[in-house]
């Protein structure tokens, strides 16, 4: 597998509706489903869930 196929670049968008995003890579082998991470959203000023969008 090529590097881009195994660890694709994904965007994590805030569920608070602010439009704030994080950009990261993930392993398709370990996490084939859409990822949800709890991270800090500076526009809201607190931690919220960030969902993967492709």
Secondary structure by P-SEA (a helix, b strand, c coil): ccccccbbbbbbbbcccccccccccccccccccbbbbbbbbccccbbbbbbbcc
